[in-house]
Each structure stands twice: as C-alpha cells, then as structure tokens.
Amino acid sequence: MDCYNTVMAEELGIELPQLPKTFVADDANGVKRIFEVEQQITGTAILLTARERWEQGYEFAVDGEPDTNQHKLFKQLREKTTRGLSETYLETGKFSTAEPYTYVKQNHLKGVLAYDSANSETPLAIIDGKPYTWDEVGRMLQAFEGFQVKIAMKDLADELE
C-alpha cells in the first residue's frame, strides 16, 4: 500500500505525510484496543481505516478530498473510533441452568459485515468487536419476533446514526 500511495501522491501532486501506524483506544468496558491504521489514496479521495489488531475485530474509517489535511483526517478517525467504542449493543448472561446467552440491548445493533472463511455463503457480523455468524445473529433476533426491522447499509467511512 505504501508504494501505491507514493505513486498516487506523485500523480495527484499531493503530500504524503507520515501518520501514526497504530493507536490505542479504550472501549466502553475500559479494555484497551490496539488499532492499525491504513492510509489509501485514490484518484478521488484519501481513506484512513483503523482495524483492530486481531482478525475480525472493530473497524472504523474516514475519508476526505485528495487535498484534505491528513493529520486532521487522522484526528477524525481517532474521534470516530472513540465514539464507536463508547457504546455496546450486546449483553451476555447465564440462565439459571448456567447456560450462557447473548441478547440485544436497547433494541438496536450496529456492526460491520465481514467475510466468513468458514462459510462463504453468509457474512459474519462484527458487533462490539466480536464476530458472530449469521445463525448467531438470528438467534439473538428471535426475541424480537413480531417487531419491525430496518437494516441500513452504509459505507465504512460514513457516519452511522
């Protein structure tokens, strides 16, 4: 990616500042999360993506015009990550039989869809930084039988209300 970005920066006549490659942010439970930052310059935008260091964890992104101040864009990425980590959507517990369960708090979920290498027919849903299969998400949603549902797809760099 670094070589590609160098070529694109030269082609577009823009500076390619050195940005931090990683940063740490605390989640809603006070757990420190380590993010790796990827910078990608395209013909129409600069995209910064923060991915948690382990496979299929939290992921956040921001984008801007090619002439955007990339240090400000990095600051926006950190702020978006902090906002994204500040709320959780799932709660776990145990039934009286000691069997564990996971349920949806406050009647809504936010997450990211990811490729499931174990089952290419359905995606994984990354919620609260953890991967869930489509079957697991379906079981969590069973409690909402009879409810209406709204699913909104947004680009990773867009804000999700």
Residue pairs with C-beta under 8 A, 6 or more apart in sequence:
1 38
1 39
1 40
4 40
4 41
5 16
5 39
5 40
5 41
6 16
8 41
8 42
8 43
9 15
9 16
9 41
12 41
12 43
12 66
14 41
14 66
14 67
15 70
16 41
17 70
17 71
19 37
19 39
19 48
19 70
19 71
19 74
20 37
20 74
21 36
21 37
22 34
22 35
22 36
22 37
22 53
23 34
23 35
23 37
23 50
23 78
23 81
24 32
24 33
24 34
24 35
25 32
25 33
25 35
25 78
25 81
25 82
25 85
26 32
26 33
26 85
27 33
27 58
27 85
27 86
27 88
27 129
28 85
28 86
28 87
28 88
29 88
33 52
33 57
33 58
33 85
33 129
34 52
34 53
35 50
35 51
35 52
35 53
35 58
35 60
35 81
36 50
36 51
36 52
36 53
37 48
37 49
37 50
37 74
37 77
38 47
38 48
38 49
38 51
39 46
39 47
39 48
39 70
40 46
40 47
40 48
40 49
41 47
41 66
43 66
44 66
45 63
45 64
45 65
45 66
46 63
46 64
46 65
46 66
46 68
46 70
46 73
47 61
47 62
47 63
47 157
48 61
48 62
48 63
48 70
48 73
48 74
48 77
49 59
49 60
49 61
49 77
49 156
50 58
50 59
50 60
50 61
50 77
50 78
50 81
51 57
51 58
51 59
52 58
52 59
52 129
56 114
56 124
56 126
56 130
56 131
57 126
57 129
57 130
58 81
58 84
58 85
58 126
58 129
59 112
59 126
59 156
60 77
60 80
60 81
60 84
60 156
61 77
61 80
61 155
61 156
61 157
62 73
62 76
62 77
62 80
62 157
63 73
63 157
64 70
64 73
80 159
85 129
87 110
88 105
88 128
89 104
89 105
89 106
89 108
89 109
89 110
89 111
89 127
89 128
90 102
90 103
90 104
90 105
90 109
90 127
90 128
90 140
91 102
91 103
91 105
92 100
92 101
92 102
92 103
93 100
93 101
93 103
94 100
94 101
95 101
102 136
102 140
103 140
103 143
104 140
104 141
104 143
104 144
107 144
107 147
109 125
109 127
109 137
110 127
110 160
111 125
111 126
111 127
111 128
112 125
112 126
112 156
113 123
113 124
113 125
113 126
114 123
114 124
114 125
114 126
114 131
115 123
115 124
116 122
116 123
116 124
116 131
116 133
116 134
119 133
122 133
122 134
123 134
124 131
124 132
124 133
124 134
125 131
125 132
125 133
125 134
125 137
126 132
127 137
132 140
141 149
152 160
154 160
